[in-house]
Amino acid sequence: MESAELHQQFVEAEHLVEVRSGELKKELRLGDLVLSQALYIIGIQWLGTAGLLGSAHVMYWIPAVLFF
């Protein structure tokens, strides 16, 4: 009996969250998401790899940019 009551409370709370989340202002637009994905791809972890390759890293970045 208690399990069914907890389940019902959970369903009611979940419904309340869904109703209220529809009222929230959506701050991120598609352009924002695209730029954040580009930052994830061109993140700081690649600086060490570029440093190890020296000037040859340009030949890796040009095809990557063209492919992207």
N, C-alpha and C positions, 0 to 999 in steps of 0.2 A: 504494500500500500504506500509506504513512504517513498519508494523508488518512482512510482507513477506520479506522485505529487511533485517530487524534485524535477522529473522530466517536464511536467506541465509548467513549472516555474521557469525552467530553462527556455522552453518554447516561447513563453510570454516575454521574457527578457530579450530574447533574440529578435522577436518581432518589434519590440520597442526600439532596439538599436537600429534596425532597418528603417523604421519610420523616421527616426531623428536624423540618420545619416543623409537622408534625402534633402534635408534642410541646409546642410553644410555647403559653403561656397567652395567650388572646385578651383583651386589656385593654379594647378599645373595644366598647361596647354600642350598640344602635340609638339610644338617647337621646343618647349622646355624639356620634354622627355627625350627628344632626339639629341639635343645638346648634352644632356646628362649621360646618355649612352655613349656619345663620342668621347666624353671625359673618362668614362670607364675603360674604353678601348685604348685611349692614348694616355693612360694613367702614368703615374710616376714610376711604377715598377719597370717600365721600358727604358728608363734613362740609363740604368746600369748596363743593359744589353747594348744600347746604342754606344755607350762609352767603350765597351769591350771591342765593338766592331770598328771603332774609329771612323774615318771618313767613308768607309764602305757601307755604313748604315744608311746612307742616302739611297743606295741601290735597293735596299729593302723597303724603305718608306715609300718611294715613288710607286712601285707596283701595289703596295698596300692601299695607298690613297686612291689610285686608279680603280682598284678592285672594289673599294668601298663605295 
